Amino acid sequence: MATDRWAQWLLTRRDGDSAALRARYTPDLAWLRDGVLDRADLAPEDVLLDVGCGTGLIGFGALDRLGPDGRVIFSDVSQDLLDHCRRTADGDERCSFLPAAAEDLAGVADASVDVVTTRSALMYSDRKATAFAEFFRVLRPGGRLSIFEPINRFTLQHRPDDLFGLSGGSPVDDLLARVRDVYRGATEAAERPMVDFDERDLLAWAVAVGFETVELDYRAQIEVPAEPIGDWEVLKRVAPNPLVPTYGEAIAAALADEERERLDAYMTTLAAAGTSTRRTMAVAFLRALRP
Ligand SMILES: C[S@@+](CC[C@H](N)C(=O)[O-])C[C@H]1O[C@@H](n2cnc3c(N)ncnc32)[C@H](O)[C@@H]1O
């Protein structure tokens, strides 16, 4: 059962425990998985370390590409998620499981793995430069690093006030502004590691610890129509990241009953009209070679 905040988010709060929303996220997650693994240049017998493995998106994707002598080390700070991955692995002897933070991979020997991957995990570390040094240390010469991270600083710079990409000109702007303040007040310190870097830092950290052949693919979007609002009751059960309340929790903290009803009525009407959310975000894939 999910208990810690990381497991709770990946298993229920990311998609409001809705099968429909989970299905809607599946193609995006497959794109992320393939983007990381395509850049890792896997050989069938490689040993791959996935840092911050979560439910195993990258690790199990890698297993599908590796041969019988390949191996995947699933590592995470969440024991609940490692247990989840162990159950999913169902006895596959190519899998091992390591409790570890990105910035301290002491359980992995120097120059012992062929590939290090990490997807949307580095952003939670408050010692990212140290994490890069650890990635370099555990890779053997000729080993590859393949990373994906959202660049949340971009969102903060371009559309800090948006909630669902709806802000500005709606009759519930006053209510949305107060819900946003809950996120700001309650989570600013916890979220700081998520916004204290950008794609240039990723490049600089990789180069500083000695990686070569460093390549970065960057994509940025401002107010691009994204997924529909869908079922508002489901969306209220969603949290935008593991460190913050769900939209429903933030609404409950910010608004009185009558105000909640006003927001619910407006959002339900918008959802029924098929209105899309709008996405402002930037993302980066980085790959590098240990000489
Ligand atoms: C957004 S999830 C991504 C999970 C997975 N990589 C994926 O692609 O689905 C973030 C993961 O990072 C893990 N995490 C949080 N802080 C970490 C740290 N300092 N070092 C390593 N992993 C961390 C969490 O437990 C969680 O599994």
The ligand as an SDF file (V2000), in Angstrom:
LIG
                    3D

 27 29  0  0  0  0  0  0  0  0999 V2000
    8.1520   12.4410  -10.2300 C   0  0  0  0  0  0  0  0  0  0  0  0
    8.7150   10.9390   -9.5490 S   0  0  0  0  0  0  0  0  0  0  0  0
    9.4880   10.2070  -10.9820 C   0  0  0  0  0  0  0  0  0  0  0  0
    9.5880    8.7190  -10.8710 C   0  0  0  0  0  0  0  0  0  0  0  0
   10.2000    7.9960  -12.0520 C   0  0  0  0  0  0  0  0  0  0  0  0
   11.5740    8.4260  -12.3000 N   0  0  0  0  0  0  0  0  0  0  0  0
    9.3870    8.1290  -13.3100 C   0  0  0  0  0  0  0  0  0  0  0  0
    9.9640    8.4640  -14.3600 O   0  0  0  0  0  0  0  0  0  0  0  0
    8.1680    7.9000  -13.2830 O   0  0  0  0  0  0  0  0  0  0  0  0
   10.0790   11.4420   -8.5560 C   0  0  0  0  0  0  0  0  0  0  0  0
   10.8240   10.3130   -7.8720 C   0  0  0  0  0  0  0  0  0  0  0  0
   12.0160   10.8230   -7.2800 O   0  0  0  0  0  0  0  0  0  0  0  0
   12.1940   10.2240   -6.0330 C   0  0  0  0  0  0  0  0  0  0  0  0
   13.0710   11.1310   -5.2560 N   0  0  0  0  0  0  0  0  0  0  0  0
   12.7390   12.2060   -4.5220 C   0  0  0  0  0  0  0  0  0  0  0  0
   13.8270   12.7930   -3.9980 N   0  0  0  0  0  0  0  0  0  0  0  0
   14.8910   12.0670   -4.4340 C   0  0  0  0  0  0  0  0  0  0  0  0
   16.3070   12.1600   -4.2520 C   0  0  0  0  0  0  0  0  0  0  0  0
   16.8540   13.1290   -3.5160 N   0  0  0  0  0  0  0  0  0  0  0  0
   17.0910   11.2260   -4.8290 N   0  0  0  0  0  0  0  0  0  0  0  0
   16.5450   10.2310   -5.5850 C   0  0  0  0  0  0  0  0  0  0  0  0
   15.2130   10.1040   -5.8000 N   0  0  0  0  0  0  0  0  0  0  0  0
   14.4100   11.0130   -5.2300 C   0  0  0  0  0  0  0  0  0  0  0  0
   10.8000   10.0420   -5.4860 C   0  0  0  0  0  0  0  0  0  0  0  0
   10.7190    9.0670   -4.4930 O   0  0  0  0  0  0  0  0  0  0  0  0
   10.0500    9.6320   -6.7660 C   0  0  0  0  0  0  0  0  0  0  0  0
   10.0950    8.2540   -6.9600 O   0  0  0  0  0  0  0  0  0  0  0  0
  1  2  1  0
  2  3  1  0
  2 10  1  0
  3  4  1  0
  4  5  1  0
  5  6  1  0
  5  7  1  0
  7  8  2  0
  7  9  1  0
 10 11  1  0
 11 12  1  0
 11 26  1  0
 12 13  1  0
 13 14  1  0
 13 24  1  0
 14 15  1  0
 14 23  1  0
 15 16  2  0
 16 17  1  0
 17 18  1  0
 17 23  2  0
 18 19  1  0
 18 20  2  0
 20 21  1  0
 21 22  2  0
 22 23  1  0
 24 25  1  0
 24 26  1  0
 26 27  1  0
M  CHG  2   2   1   9  -1
M  END
$$$$
